[in-house]
Amino acid sequence: MAQLSKTEQVLKEMDNYGLDILALSEVRWTGAGRQNLDMRYTILHSGLEKNKEAGVPIMLSKPASKVLTKWTPFSERIITARFAGNNAKLTLVAYYAPTNDADDVKKDSF
């Protein structure tokens, strides 16, 4: 999803399926941050500072972002978001685990 057109394609699919929250993996974005897109979506992301590896974002619709109370980018592979609804609270954990092809150090540290 390094290209803006890919992000727009994912947002279009969120609309098609009526999704308010979508977690992705291995998007290869750098750094951690929050971006608002076209007044309808918010993207929370966590990635490495310089290297374009791994990376996990959570994409939120406007209604979902209104009930977002907290989010934490733990690493390039783990991000959490906390939501407060009328009847319950929800914590979403999105992660991207190393594959079997990764070296043992990466797998053990994860």
Phi and psi in radians as a Rosetta constraint file:
Dihedral C 1 N 2 CA 2 C 2 CIRCULARHARMONIC -1.192 0.35
Dihedral N 2 CA 2 C 2 N 3 CIRCULARHARMONIC -0.409 0.35
Dihedral C 2 N 3 CA 3 C 3 CIRCULARHARMONIC -1.644 0.35
Dihedral N 3 CA 3 C 3 N 4 CIRCULARHARMONIC 2.450 0.35
Dihedral C 3 N 4 CA 4 C 4 CIRCULARHARMONIC -1.032 0.35
Dihedral N 4 CA 4 C 4 N 5 CIRCULARHARMONIC -0.608 0.35
Dihedral C 4 N 5 CA 5 C 5 CIRCULARHARMONIC -1.099 0.35
Dihedral N 5 CA 5 C 5 N 6 CIRCULARHARMONIC -0.565 0.35
Dihedral C 5 N 6 CA 6 C 6 CIRCULARHARMONIC -1.194 0.35
Dihedral N 6 CA 6 C 6 N 7 CIRCULARHARMONIC -0.701 0.35
Dihedral C 6 N 7 CA 7 C 7 CIRCULARHARMONIC -1.093 0.35
Dihedral N 7 CA 7 C 7 N 8 CIRCULARHARMONIC -0.771 0.35
Dihedral C 7 N 8 CA 8 C 8 CIRCULARHARMONIC -1.088 0.35
Dihedral N 8 CA 8 C 8 N 9 CIRCULARHARMONIC -0.638 0.35
Dihedral C 8 N 9 CA 9 C 9 CIRCULARHARMONIC -1.128 0.35
Dihedral N 9 CA 9 C 9 N 10 CIRCULARHARMONIC -0.745 0.35
Dihedral C 9 N 10 CA 10 C 10 CIRCULARHARMONIC -1.120 0.35
Dihedral N 10 CA 10 C 10 N 11 CIRCULARHARMONIC -0.743 0.35
Dihedral C 10 N 11 CA 11 C 11 CIRCULARHARMONIC -1.103 0.35
Dihedral N 11 CA 11 C 11 N 12 CIRCULARHARMONIC -0.643 0.35
Dihedral C 11 N 12 CA 12 C 12 CIRCULARHARMONIC -1.114 0.35
Dihedral N 12 CA 12 C 12 N 13 CIRCULARHARMONIC -0.700 0.35
Dihedral C 12 N 13 CA 13 C 13 CIRCULARHARMONIC -1.186 0.35
Dihedral N 13 CA 13 C 13 N 14 CIRCULARHARMONIC -0.594 0.35
Dihedral C 13 N 14 CA 14 C 14 CIRCULARHARMONIC -1.043 0.35
Dihedral N 14 CA 14 C 14 N 15 CIRCULARHARMONIC -0.740 0.35
Dihedral C 14 N 15 CA 15 C 15 CIRCULARHARMONIC -1.090 0.35
Dihedral N 15 CA 15 C 15 N 16 CIRCULARHARMONIC -0.812 0.35
Dihedral C 15 N 16 CA 16 C 16 CIRCULARHARMONIC -1.037 0.35
Dihedral N 16 CA 16 C 16 N 17 CIRCULARHARMONIC -0.684 0.35
Dihedral C 16 N 17 CA 17 C 17 CIRCULARHARMONIC -1.647 0.35
Dihedral N 17 CA 17 C 17 N 18 CIRCULARHARMONIC -0.057 0.35
Dihedral C 17 N 18 CA 18 C 18 CIRCULARHARMONIC 1.196 0.35
Dihedral N 18 CA 18 C 18 N 19 CIRCULARHARMONIC 0.639 0.35
Dihedral C 18 N 19 CA 19 C 19 CIRCULARHARMONIC -1.531 0.35
Dihedral N 19 CA 19 C 19 N 20 CIRCULARHARMONIC 2.466 0.35
Dihedral C 19 N 20 CA 20 C 20 CIRCULARHARMONIC -1.780 0.35
Dihedral N 20 CA 20 C 20 N 21 CIRCULARHARMONIC -0.462 0.35
Dihedral C 20 N 21 CA 21 C 21 CIRCULARHARMONIC -2.355 0.35
Dihedral N 21 CA 21 C 21 N 22 CIRCULARHARMONIC 2.325 0.35
Dihedral C 21 N 22 CA 22 C 22 CIRCULARHARMONIC -2.475 0.35
Dihedral N 22 CA 22 C 22 N 23 CIRCULARHARMONIC 2.189 0.35
Dihedral C 22 N 23 CA 23 C 23 CIRCULARHARMONIC -1.844 0.35
Dihedral N 23 CA 23 C 23 N 24 CIRCULARHARMONIC 2.401 0.35
Dihedral C 23 N 24 CA 24 C 24 CIRCULARHARMONIC -2.161 0.35
Dihedral N 24 CA 24 C 24 N 25 CIRCULARHARMONIC 2.999 0.35
Dihedral C 24 N 25 CA 25 C 25 CIRCULARHARMONIC -2.453 0.35
Dihedral N 25 CA 25 C 25 N 26 CIRCULARHARMONIC 2.761 0.35
Dihedral C 25 N 26 CA 26 C 26 CIRCULARHARMONIC 0.902 0.35
Dihedral N 26 CA 26 C 26 N 27 CIRCULARHARMONIC 0.922 0.35
Dihedral C 26 N 27 CA 27 C 27 CIRCULARHARMONIC -1.554 0.35
Dihedral N 27 CA 27 C 27 N 28 CIRCULARHARMONIC -0.234 0.35
Dihedral C 27 N 28 CA 28 C 28 CIRCULARHARMONIC 1.138 0.35
Dihedral N 28 CA 28 C 28 N 29 CIRCULARHARMONIC 0.593 0.35
Dihedral C 28 N 29 CA 29 C 29 CIRCULARHARMONIC -1.564 0.35
Dihedral N 29 CA 29 C 29 N 30 CIRCULARHARMONIC 2.600 0.35
Dihedral C 29 N 30 CA 30 C 30 CIRCULARHARMONIC -1.678 0.35
Dihedral N 30 CA 30 C 30 N 31 CIRCULARHARMONIC 2.613 0.35
Dihedral C 30 N 31 CA 31 C 31 CIRCULARHARMONIC 1.265 0.35
Dihedral N 31 CA 31 C 31 N 32 CIRCULARHARMONIC -3.130 0.35
Dihedral C 31 N 32 CA 32 C 32 CIRCULARHARMONIC -2.123 0.35
Dihedral N 32 CA 32 C 32 N 33 CIRCULARHARMONIC 2.512 0.35
Dihedral C 32 N 33 CA 33 C 33 CIRCULARHARMONIC -3.140 0.35
Dihedral N 33 CA 33 C 33 N 34 CIRCULARHARMONIC -3.129 0.35
Dihedral C 33 N 34 CA 34 C 34 CIRCULARHARMONIC -2.234 0.35
Dihedral N 34 CA 34 C 34 N 35 CIRCULARHARMONIC 2.256 0.35
Dihedral C 34 N 35 CA 35 C 35 CIRCULARHARMONIC -2.219 0.35
Dihedral N 35 CA 35 C 35 N 36 CIRCULARHARMONIC 2.355 0.35
Dihedral C 35 N 36 CA 36 C 36 CIRCULARHARMONIC -1.734 0.35
Dihedral N 36 CA 36 C 36 N 37 CIRCULARHARMONIC 2.270 0.35
Dihedral C 36 N 37 CA 37 C 37 CIRCULARHARMONIC -2.021 0.35
Dihedral N 37 CA 37 C 37 N 38 CIRCULARHARMONIC 2.279 0.35
Dihedral C 37 N 38 CA 38 C 38 CIRCULARHARMONIC 0.638 0.35
Dihedral N 38 CA 38 C 38 N 39 CIRCULARHARMONIC 0.675 0.35
Dihedral C 38 N 39 CA 39 C 39 CIRCULARHARMONIC 1.094 0.35
Dihedral N 39 CA 39 C 39 N 40 CIRCULARHARMONIC 0.012 0.35
Dihedral C 39 N 40 CA 40 C 40 CIRCULARHARMONIC -2.032 0.35
Dihedral N 40 CA 40 C 40 N 41 CIRCULARHARMONIC -0.358 0.35
Dihedral C 40 N 41 CA 41 C 41 CIRCULARHARMONIC -2.348 0.35
Dihedral N 41 CA 41 C 41 N 42 CIRCULARHARMONIC 2.627 0.35
Dihedral C 41 N 42 CA 42 C 42 CIRCULARHARMONIC -2.191 0.35
Dihedral N 42 CA 42 C 42 N 43 CIRCULARHARMONIC 2.420 0.35
Dihedral C 42 N 43 CA 43 C 43 CIRCULARHARMONIC -2.085 0.35
Dihedral N 43 CA 43 C 43 N 44 CIRCULARHARMONIC 2.171 0.35
Dihedral C 43 N 44 CA 44 C 44 CIRCULARHARMONIC -1.815 0.35
Dihedral N 44 CA 44 C 44 N 45 CIRCULARHARMONIC 2.279 0.35
Dihedral C 44 N 45 CA 45 C 45 CIRCULARHARMONIC -2.451 0.35
Dihedral N 45 CA 45 C 45 N 46 CIRCULARHARMONIC 2.693 0.35
Dihedral C 45 N 46 CA 46 C 46 CIRCULARHARMONIC -2.437 0.35
Dihedral N 46 CA 46 C 46 N 47 CIRCULARHARMONIC 2.152 0.35
Dihedral C 46 N 47 CA 47 C 47 CIRCULARHARMONIC -2.651 0.35
Dihedral N 47 CA 47 C 47 N 48 CIRCULARHARMONIC 3.131 0.35
Dihedral C 47 N 48 CA 48 C 48 CIRCULARHARMONIC -1.184 0.35
Dihedral N 48 CA 48 C 48 N 49 CIRCULARHARMONIC 2.692 0.35
Dihedral C 48 N 49 CA 49 C 49 CIRCULARHARMONIC -1.195 0.35
Dihedral N 49 CA 49 C 49 N 50 CIRCULARHARMONIC -0.737 0.35
Dihedral C 49 N 50 CA 50 C 50 CIRCULARHARMONIC -2.074 0.35
Dihedral N 50 CA 50 C 50 N 51 CIRCULARHARMONIC -0.623 0.35
Dihedral C 50 N 51 CA 51 C 51 CIRCULARHARMONIC -1.493 0.35
Dihedral N 51 CA 51 C 51 N 52 CIRCULARHARMONIC 2.343 0.35
Dihedral C 51 N 52 CA 52 C 52 CIRCULARHARMONIC -1.579 0.35
Dihedral N 52 CA 52 C 52 N 53 CIRCULARHARMONIC 1.293 0.35
Dihedral C 52 N 53 CA 53 C 53 CIRCULARHARMONIC -2.270 0.35
Dihedral N 53 CA 53 C 53 N 54 CIRCULARHARMONIC 2.717 0.35
Dihedral C 53 N 54 CA 54 C 54 CIRCULARHARMONIC 0.935 0.35
Dihedral N 54 CA 54 C 54 N 55 CIRCULARHARMONIC -2.312 0.35
Dihedral C 54 N 55 CA 55 C 55 CIRCULARHARMONIC 1.647 0.35
Dihedral N 55 CA 55 C 55 N 56 CIRCULARHARMONIC 2.245 0.35
Dihedral C 55 N 56 CA 56 C 56 CIRCULARHARMONIC -2.285 0.35
Dihedral N 56 CA 56 C 56 N 57 CIRCULARHARMONIC 2.109 0.35
Dihedral C 56 N 57 CA 57 C 57 CIRCULARHARMONIC -1.926 0.35
Dihedral N 57 CA 57 C 57 N 58 CIRCULARHARMONIC 2.758 0.35
Dihedral C 57 N 58 CA 58 C 58 CIRCULARHARMONIC -2.110 0.35
Dihedral N 58 CA 58 C 58 N 59 CIRCULARHARMONIC 2.174 0.35
Dihedral C 58 N 59 CA 59 C 59 CIRCULARHARMONIC -1.801 0.35
Dihedral N 59 CA 59 C 59 N 60 CIRCULARHARMONIC 2.291 0.35
Dihedral C 59 N 60 CA 60 C 60 CIRCULARHARMONIC -2.159 0.35
Dihedral N 60 CA 60 C 60 N 61 CIRCULARHARMONIC 2.443 0.35
Dihedral C 60 N 61 CA 61 C 61 CIRCULARHARMONIC -1.325 0.35
Dihedral N 61 CA 61 C 61 N 62 CIRCULARHARMONIC 2.988 0.35
Dihedral C 61 N 62 CA 62 C 62 CIRCULARHARMONIC -1.060 0.35
Dihedral N 62 CA 62 C 62 N 63 CIRCULARHARMONIC -0.784 0.35
Dihedral C 62 N 63 CA 63 C 63 CIRCULARHARMONIC -1.070 0.35
Dihedral N 63 CA 63 C 63 N 64 CIRCULARHARMONIC -0.676 0.35
Dihedral C 63 N 64 CA 64 C 64 CIRCULARHARMONIC -1.194 0.35
Dihedral N 64 CA 64 C 64 N 65 CIRCULARHARMONIC -0.673 0.35
Dihedral C 64 N 65 CA 65 C 65 CIRCULARHARMONIC -1.212 0.35
Dihedral N 65 CA 65 C 65 N 66 CIRCULARHARMONIC -0.402 0.35
Dihedral C 65 N 66 CA 66 C 66 CIRCULARHARMONIC -1.220 0.35
Dihedral N 66 CA 66 C 66 N 67 CIRCULARHARMONIC -0.492 0.35
Dihedral C 66 N 67 CA 67 C 67 CIRCULARHARMONIC -1.760 0.35
Dihedral N 67 CA 67 C 67 N 68 CIRCULARHARMONIC 0.094 0.35
Dihedral C 67 N 68 CA 68 C 68 CIRCULARHARMONIC -1.230 0.35
Dihedral N 68 CA 68 C 68 N 69 CIRCULARHARMONIC 2.170 0.35
Dihedral C 68 N 69 CA 69 C 69 CIRCULARHARMONIC -1.832 0.35
Dihedral N 69 CA 69 C 69 N 70 CIRCULARHARMONIC -0.497 0.35
Dihedral C 69 N 70 CA 70 C 70 CIRCULARHARMONIC -2.846 0.35
Dihedral N 70 CA 70 C 70 N 71 CIRCULARHARMONIC 2.574 0.35
Dihedral C 70 N 71 CA 71 C 71 CIRCULARHARMONIC -2.510 0.35
Dihedral N 71 CA 71 C 71 N 72 CIRCULARHARMONIC 2.599 0.35
Dihedral C 71 N 72 CA 72 C 72 CIRCULARHARMONIC -2.373 0.35
Dihedral N 72 CA 72 C 72 N 73 CIRCULARHARMONIC 2.077 0.35
Dihedral C 72 N 73 CA 73 C 73 CIRCULARHARMONIC -1.530 0.35
Dihedral N 73 CA 73 C 73 N 74 CIRCULARHARMONIC 1.776 0.35
Dihedral C 73 N 74 CA 74 C 74 CIRCULARHARMONIC -1.319 0.35
Dihedral N 74 CA 74 C 74 N 75 CIRCULARHARMONIC -0.740 0.35
Dihedral C 74 N 75 CA 75 C 75 CIRCULARHARMONIC -2.831 0.35
Dihedral N 75 CA 75 C 75 N 76 CIRCULARHARMONIC -3.049 0.35
Dihedral C 75 N 76 CA 76 C 76 CIRCULARHARMONIC -1.221 0.35
Dihedral N 76 CA 76 C 76 N 77 CIRCULARHARMONIC -0.116 0.35
Dihedral C 76 N 77 CA 77 C 77 CIRCULARHARMONIC -2.095 0.35
Dihedral N 77 CA 77 C 77 N 78 CIRCULARHARMONIC -0.138 0.35
Dihedral C 77 N 78 CA 78 C 78 CIRCULARHARMONIC -2.424 0.35
Dihedral N 78 CA 78 C 78 N 79 CIRCULARHARMONIC 2.321 0.35
Dihedral C 78 N 79 CA 79 C 79 CIRCULARHARMONIC -2.497 0.35
Dihedral N 79 CA 79 C 79 N 80 CIRCULARHARMONIC 2.528 0.35
Dihedral C 79 N 80 CA 80 C 80 CIRCULARHARMONIC -2.198 0.35
Dihedral N 80 CA 80 C 80 N 81 CIRCULARHARMONIC 2.686 0.35
Dihedral C 80 N 81 CA 81 C 81 CIRCULARHARMONIC -2.443 0.35
Dihedral N 81 CA 81 C 81 N 82 CIRCULARHARMONIC 2.414 0.35
Dihedral C 81 N 82 CA 82 C 82 CIRCULARHARMONIC -1.995 0.35
Dihedral N 82 CA 82 C 82 N 83 CIRCULARHARMONIC 2.292 0.35
Dihedral C 82 N 83 CA 83 C 83 CIRCULARHARMONIC -2.152 0.35
Dihedral N 83 CA 83 C 83 N 84 CIRCULARHARMONIC 2.513 0.35
Dihedral C 83 N 84 CA 84 C 84 CIRCULARHARMONIC -2.068 0.35
Dihedral N 84 CA 84 C 84 N 85 CIRCULARHARMONIC 1.934 0.35
Dihedral C 84 N 85 CA 85 C 85 CIRCULARHARMONIC -1.688 0.35
Dihedral N 85 CA 85 C 85 N 86 CIRCULARHARMONIC -3.082 0.35
Dihedral C 85 N 86 CA 86 C 86 CIRCULARHARMONIC -1.168 0.35
Dihedral N 86 CA 86 C 86 N 87 CIRCULARHARMONIC -0.662 0.35
Dihedral C 86 N 87 CA 87 C 87 CIRCULARHARMONIC -1.944 0.35
Dihedral N 87 CA 87 C 87 N 88 CIRCULARHARMONIC -0.235 0.35
Dihedral C 87 N 88 CA 88 C 88 CIRCULARHARMONIC -2.762 0.35
Dihedral N 88 CA 88 C 88 N 89 CIRCULARHARMONIC 2.885 0.35
Dihedral C 88 N 89 CA 89 C 89 CIRCULARHARMONIC -1.949 0.35
Dihedral N 89 CA 89 C 89 N 90 CIRCULARHARMONIC 2.617 0.35
Dihedral C 89 N 90 CA 90 C 90 CIRCULARHARMONIC -2.336 0.35
Dihedral N 90 CA 90 C 90 N 91 CIRCULARHARMONIC 2.337 0.35
Dihedral C 90 N 91 CA 91 C 91 CIRCULARHARMONIC -2.001 0.35
Dihedral N 91 CA 91 C 91 N 92 CIRCULARHARMONIC 2.140 0.35
Dihedral C 91 N 92 CA 92 C 92 CIRCULARHARMONIC -1.791 0.35
Dihedral N 92 CA 92 C 92 N 93 CIRCULARHARMONIC 2.249 0.35
Dihedral C 92 N 93 CA 93 C 93 CIRCULARHARMONIC -2.008 0.35
Dihedral N 93 CA 93 C 93 N 94 CIRCULARHARMONIC 2.093 0.35
Dihedral C 93 N 94 CA 94 C 94 CIRCULARHARMONIC -1.964 0.35
Dihedral N 94 CA 94 C 94 N 95 CIRCULARHARMONIC 2.327 0.35
Dihedral C 94 N 95 CA 95 C 95 CIRCULARHARMONIC -2.522 0.35
Dihedral N 95 CA 95 C 95 N 96 CIRCULARHARMONIC 2.779 0.35
Dihedral C 95 N 96 CA 96 C 96 CIRCULARHARMONIC -2.279 0.35
Dihedral N 96 CA 96 C 96 N 97 CIRCULARHARMONIC 1.830 0.35
Dihedral C 96 N 97 CA 97 C 97 CIRCULARHARMONIC -1.438 0.35
Dihedral N 97 CA 97 C 97 N 98 CIRCULARHARMONIC 2.613 0.35
Dihedral C 97 N 98 CA 98 C 98 CIRCULARHARMONIC -1.103 0.35
Dihedral N 98 CA 98 C 98 N 99 CIRCULARHARMONIC 2.565 0.35
Dihedral C 98 N 99 CA 99 C 99 CIRCULARHARMONIC -1.412 0.35
Dihedral N 99 CA 99 C 99 N 100 CIRCULARHARMONIC 3.003 0.35
Dihedral C 99 N 100 CA 100 C 100 CIRCULARHARMONIC -1.083 0.35
Dihedral N 100 CA 100 C 100 N 101 CIRCULARHARMONIC -0.448 0.35
Dihedral C 100 N 101 CA 101 C 101 CIRCULARHARMONIC -1.307 0.35
Dihedral N 101 CA 101 C 101 N 102 CIRCULARHARMONIC -0.291 0.35
Dihedral C 101 N 102 CA 102 C 102 CIRCULARHARMONIC -1.183 0.35
Dihedral N 102 CA 102 C 102 N 103 CIRCULARHARMONIC 2.729 0.35
Dihedral C 102 N 103 CA 103 C 103 CIRCULARHARMONIC -1.238 0.35
Dihedral N 103 CA 103 C 103 N 104 CIRCULARHARMONIC 2.784 0.35
Dihedral C 103 N 104 CA 104 C 104 CIRCULARHARMONIC -1.081 0.35
Dihedral N 104 CA 104 C 104 N 105 CIRCULARHARMONIC -0.552 0.35
Dihedral C 104 N 105 CA 105 C 105 CIRCULARHARMONIC -1.093 0.35
Dihedral N 105 CA 105 C 105 N 106 CIRCULARHARMONIC -0.807 0.35
Dihedral C 105 N 106 CA 106 C 106 CIRCULARHARMONIC -1.108 0.35
Dihedral N 106 CA 106 C 106 N 107 CIRCULARHARMONIC -0.741 0.35
Dihedral C 106 N 107 CA 107 C 107 CIRCULARHARMONIC -1.157 0.35
Dihedral N 107 CA 107 C 107 N 108 CIRCULARHARMONIC -0.735 0.35
Dihedral C 107 N 108 CA 108 C 108 CIRCULARHARMONIC -1.188 0.35
Dihedral N 108 CA 108 C 108 N 109 CIRCULARHARMONIC -0.668 0.35
Dihedral C 108 N 109 CA 109 C 109 CIRCULARHARMONIC -1.225 0.35
Dihedral N 109 CA 109 C 109 N 110 CIRCULARHARMONIC -0.530 0.35
